[in-house]
Amino acid sequence: MLASLRDAIPDKGYQLWFVLNARRPFTDSVEGALKMIRSIETASTLKTTGIVANTHLLHETTCEIVEEGFALARQVSTALHLPIPFLAVQNSIVSPMEKRSLGIPILPLRLTMRRPWEKET
């Protein structure tokens, strides 16, 4: 998909953030995340400029899960010498995450996806 937009993206001055969810099968390790980043860069001919920590398990997300994902994001960012611009966290746990003082801006996200058997709230 990204490769199809390549002509619309300038060669310099863009931001390409890799959104890392450590609870996904192919990005649950440093090696897996690096492999995924390299494949995206190869297909798109663009370089990744940052890592967004976005580890979650939808409704089962806990602060501990977010912190585990942030730890992996730090390892990936260190390996690639890239920044982590922010930590994406579903709004139901933003307040407890802010109290943990991880030293990174938090982007609150509102969960809009629901499983077919769940009722709309």
C-alpha positions in Angstrom: 0.0 0.0 0.0 2.7 2.5 1.0 4.6 1.8 -2.2 1.6 2.9 -4.3 1.7 6.3 -2.6 5.5 6.7 -3.0 5.2 9.3 -5.9 3.2 11.6 -3.6 5.8 11.5 -0.8 8.7 13.9 -1.0 12.2 12.5 -0.9 13.0 14.6 2.2 11.0 16.0 5.1 8.5 13.2 5.6 7.8 11.2 8.7 7.4 7.5 8.4 6.6 6.0 11.8 6.5 2.3 12.3 3.7 1.5 14.7 4.9 -1.4 16.9 2.4 -3.7 18.7 4.5 -6.2 20.6 1.5 -8.5 20.9 1.4 -9.2 17.1 3.0 -12.4 15.8 5.6 -10.8 13.5 6.6 -7.9 15.8 6.9 -9.6 19.1 10.7 -9.5 19.2 13.4 -7.1 18.2 14.4 -9.4 15.3 10.8 -9.7 14.1 10.2 -5.9 14.3 13.5 -5.2 12.4 12.6 -7.7 9.7 9.2 -6.1 9.3 10.6 -2.5 9.2 13.2 -3.6 6.6 10.5 -5.2 4.4 8.4 -2.0 4.5 11.4 0.1 3.7 12.3 -2.1 0.8 8.8 -2.2 -0.7 8.2 1.5 -0.2 11.8 2.8 -0.8 11.3 5.0 2.2 13.2 5.1 5.4 11.6 4.7 8.8 12.0 7.9 10.9 10.5 6.8 14.2 8.9 4.0 16.2 5.5 4.5 17.8 4.8 2.2 20.8 1.3 0.9 20.4 1.1 -2.4 22.2 -2.4 -3.4 23.1 -4.9 -6.3 23.3 -8.0 -4.3 22.7 -10.3 -4.6 25.8 -7.8 -6.8 27.7 -5.0 -4.2 27.6 -3.3 -3.5 30.9 -0.7 -1.0 31.9 1.8 -3.9 32.2 1.1 -4.9 28.6 1.7 -1.3 27.4 4.9 -1.1 29.4 6.2 -4.4 28.0 5.5 -3.1 24.5 7.3 0.2 25.3 10.3 -1.8 26.5 10.4 -3.6 23.1 9.9 -0.3 21.3 12.9 1.2 23.1 15.1 -1.8 22.1 14.0 -1.4 18.4 14.6 2.4 18.5 18.0 1.8 20.0 18.9 -0.7 17.4 17.9 1.6 14.6 18.9 4.9 16.3 15.4 6.2 15.9 13.2 8.2 18.3 9.9 7.1 19.9 7.8 10.2 19.3 5.0 9.0 21.6 3.2 6.1 23.3 -0.3 5.4 21.9 -2.6 4.2 24.7 -6.3 3.6 24.7 -8.1 6.3 26.6 -9.4 3.9 29.3 -5.9 3.5 30.8 -4.3 6.9 30.0 -4.6 8.2 33.5 -2.8 5.2 35.2 -0.2 5.2 32.4 0.5 8.9 33.1 1.1 8.1 36.7 3.8 5.7 35.8 5.9 8.6 34.4 7.6 6.9 31.5 9.0 10.1 30.3 7.3 10.1 26.9 4.2 11.9 25.5 1.0 9.8 25.5 -1.4 9.8 22.6 -4.8 8.8 23.9 -6.8 6.5 21.5 -10.5 5.8 21.5 -11.3 2.2 20.8 -13.8 2.1 17.9 -13.5 -1.4 16.7 -15.7 -4.0 18.3 -16.1 -7.7 17.7 -19.3 -8.9 15.9 -20.8 -10.3 19.1 -20.2 -7.2 21.2 -23.0 -4.7 21.6 -22.5 -1.1 20.7 -22.0 1.1 23.8 
